[in-house]
Amino acid sequence: MKLIDSCGWLEFFTNGPLSDLYGREITVSLNEILVPSIVLYEVFKFLLRTSSEIAAIRCTAHMTQCRVVDLDSVMALEAAETSIRNSLAMADAIVYAISRKFEAELFTSDVDLKGLAGVTFIDIK
């Protein structure tokens, strides 16, 4: 399993400088990719604000073909512990906690997650 962070989806959908690197991870079997519901929120909100409603709906529809993971009470508490233990903001802690629960490799360009176990950091070389 793998989990693509919001920044990775946005790179892919907006054809950013890292889109090819994230595309290699995203174009695998979609049922092998976890999408936390908070990642759907972040991507939809960003695209709605910067692009169009149609683009936001189209992109998030693609994401929902993956395995969407909702935040339940157990994951919320695990994310809170993860936040404290790793000094992470709420969304980062939720994403990281979900990746650990499902033993999924987390692909991100978020420097706050760099160096954590199970994280593949993608950076412009």
C-alpha positions in Angstrom: 0.0 0.0 0.0 1.0 3.6 -0.5 -0.4 6.9 0.5 0.1 10.1 -1.6 0.0 13.3 0.4 -2.0 16.3 -0.8 1.1 18.0 -2.2 1.7 14.9 -4.4 -1.8 14.9 -5.8 -1.6 18.6 -6.4 1.7 18.3 -8.3 0.2 15.5 -10.4 -3.0 17.4 -11.2 -1.4 20.8 -11.8 1.5 19.4 -13.8 3.9 20.8 -11.3 7.7 20.3 -11.4 7.4 17.0 -9.5 4.4 15.7 -11.4 6.4 13.0 -13.2 7.8 11.7 -9.9 4.4 11.6 -8.3 2.8 10.3 -11.5 5.0 7.1 -11.2 3.4 6.4 -7.9 -0.2 7.4 -8.8 -0.4 5.5 -12.0 -0.1 2.1 -10.3 -3.2 0.2 -9.4 -5.5 2.7 -7.8 -6.8 0.2 -5.2 -3.2 0.1 -3.8 -3.4 3.8 -2.9 -4.8 5.2 0.3 -6.5 8.6 0.3 -7.3 10.0 3.8 -10.5 12.1 3.7 -8.5 15.1 4.9 -6.3 14.8 1.7 -9.5 14.9 -0.4 -10.5 18.0 1.5 -7.2 19.8 1.0 -6.9 18.9 -2.7 -10.6 19.9 -3.4 -10.3 23.2 -1.5 -7.0 24.1 -3.3 -8.3 23.3 -6.8 -11.7 25.0 -6.1 -9.8 28.2 -5.0 -7.2 28.2 -7.8 -8.8 26.5 -10.7 -12.5 25.7 -11.2 -15.2 23.6 -9.7 -15.2 21.3 -12.6 -11.4 20.7 -12.3 -11.8 20.2 -8.5 -14.6 17.6 -9.0 -12.8 15.8 -11.8 -9.6 15.5 -9.8 -11.2 14.4 -6.6 -13.3 11.9 -8.5 -10.1 10.3 -9.7 -8.9 10.2 -6.1 -12.0 8.5 -4.9 -11.2 5.5 -7.2 -8.5 4.8 -4.6 -9.2 3.5 -1.1 -10.6 6.4 0.8 -9.9 6.3 4.6 -12.2 8.3 6.8 -11.1 9.8 10.1 -12.9 7.9 12.9 -12.5 8.3 16.6 -9.7 5.8 17.0 -7.7 7.3 14.2 -8.3 10.8 15.6 -6.8 9.8 18.9 -3.9 8.0 17.2 -3.3 11.2 15.2 -3.3 13.3 18.3 -0.6 11.1 19.8 1.3 11.2 16.6 1.1 15.0 16.5 2.6 15.3 19.9 5.3 12.6 19.4 6.5 14.0 16.1 5.6 17.7 16.5 3.2 17.6 13.5 0.3 19.9 12.6 -3.1 18.3 12.6 -3.4 17.4 8.9 0.1 16.0 8.8 -0.5 14.0 11.9 -3.7 12.5 10.5 -2.0 11.6 7.2 1.0 10.1 8.9 -1.0 8.1 11.5 -3.2 6.6 8.7 0.0 5.7 6.7 1.4 3.9 9.8 -1.9 2.1 10.7 -2.1 0.6 7.2 1.7 0.1 6.9 1.6 2.2 3.7 4.6 4.1 2.3 3.8 7.8 2.5 5.0 9.9 -0.5 5.3 13.6 0.2 7.2 16.8 -0.4 6.2 18.2 3.0 9.4 18.9 4.9 7.6 18.4 8.3 7.3 14.7 7.4 10.8 14.3 6.0 12.9 11.7 7.9 10.0 9.9 9.6 9.8 6.1 9.3 7.8 5.0 6.3 8.1 8.3 4.5 9.5 8.8 1.0 10.4 12.4 0.6 10.2 13.7 -3.0 12.2 16.8 -3.6 13.3 18.8 -6.7 16.9 17.6 -7.3 
